[in-house]
Amino acid sequence: MMVDQRILALQSDPMQVRSVNEFTDSLVRELSAAEGTPGKVLMTELLHASLRRALDIGGAEPKQRFLEALAGNIHKFHLQEQQSLARVFPVEISSEYSNLASFVGDSGGPEDSLPPTAVVAAPGAATRTAASPGGGSPGALGTQ
């Protein structure tokens, strides 16, 4: 319960809360201002555990602002990044990627459950390999 005590102590200090809220607001501004795909640095900040703690310290209103900004800008991220963010925050993957994700997720065939070596090996490769020590196949003898 030491963490809860620290959070309570930080929440009781208006300077600390203001500093934390300035940090989360800066992330909101970066999300909104990002052109194209946001950079890896922003993604790292968004997934870092300290951001979740900062959102808890800052209070309900700044947390809500952050979550709304993230939900409104999640379409700027690649599918894997959207999935990572959706695992950490209560946001939905953008509709264009969610359709793709459901298509890709449902397309797995029976070979998906096989070990990689079974998928890579050609069906007749084991037969040819087994026949070669004995002099090859009859068709190979006829061509010599």
C-alpha positions, -999 to +999 in steps of 0.1 A: +000+000+000+031+022-002+021+034-037-013+044-026+002+065+002+026+082-023-003+089-047-023+104-019+006+126-008+011+138-044-026+145-048-026+167-017+002+189-031-013+214-057+021+220-073+026+183-079-008+179-094-003+209-116+030+195-128+015+161-135-015+177-154+009+198-175+027+166-185-005+148-195-018+179-213+015+180-233+008+145-245-028+156-254-012+184-275+012+161-291-015+136-300-036+164-316-008+180-334+008+148-348+007+148-386+007+113-402+019+085-379+031+097-345+067+090-336+081+061-316+089+085-287+053+094-283+042+058-285+068+049-258+055+077-235+019+065-240+027+029-231+049+037-201+036+028-167+044+063-153+017+078-176-009+056-160+003+067-126+003+103-136-033+100-149-043+086-115-026+114-097-040+142-119-076+135-112-107+126-132-109+157-155-073+156-169-076+118-173-108+122-193-092+149-215-063+125-222-086+095-230-108+116-253-077+129-272-063+094-275-096+080-287-099+109-312-064+104-326-059+066-324-065+064-361-031+080-366-013+049-352-005+016-370-026-015-362-001-030-338+002+002-319-035+007-317-039-028-303-012-021-277-029+012-267-063-006-265-049-031-241-037-004-218-064+023-222-102+020-227-101+030-264-113+013-295-092+005-326-101+027-355-128+012-378-106+008-408-081-013-388-107-032-368-122-045-400-088-056-412-079-071-378-111-092-378-104-103-414-068-112-406-077-129-373-104-151-389-083-162-419-061-187-400-062-221-416-053-255-403-016-250-411-015-222-384-016-249-358+013-269-373+049-264-362+069-241-386+090-269-399+060-288-411+047-257-430+080-250-446+088-285-458+074-295-491+051-325-490+074-347-512+107-336-497+109-363-471+102-390-497+130-377-521+154-375-492+147-410-481+151-424-516+184-406-525+206-428-503+194-459-521+203-445-555+175-421-563+142-427-579+136-450-609+130-420-631+164-405-622+182-438-632+165-438-666+178-403-675+215-412-669 
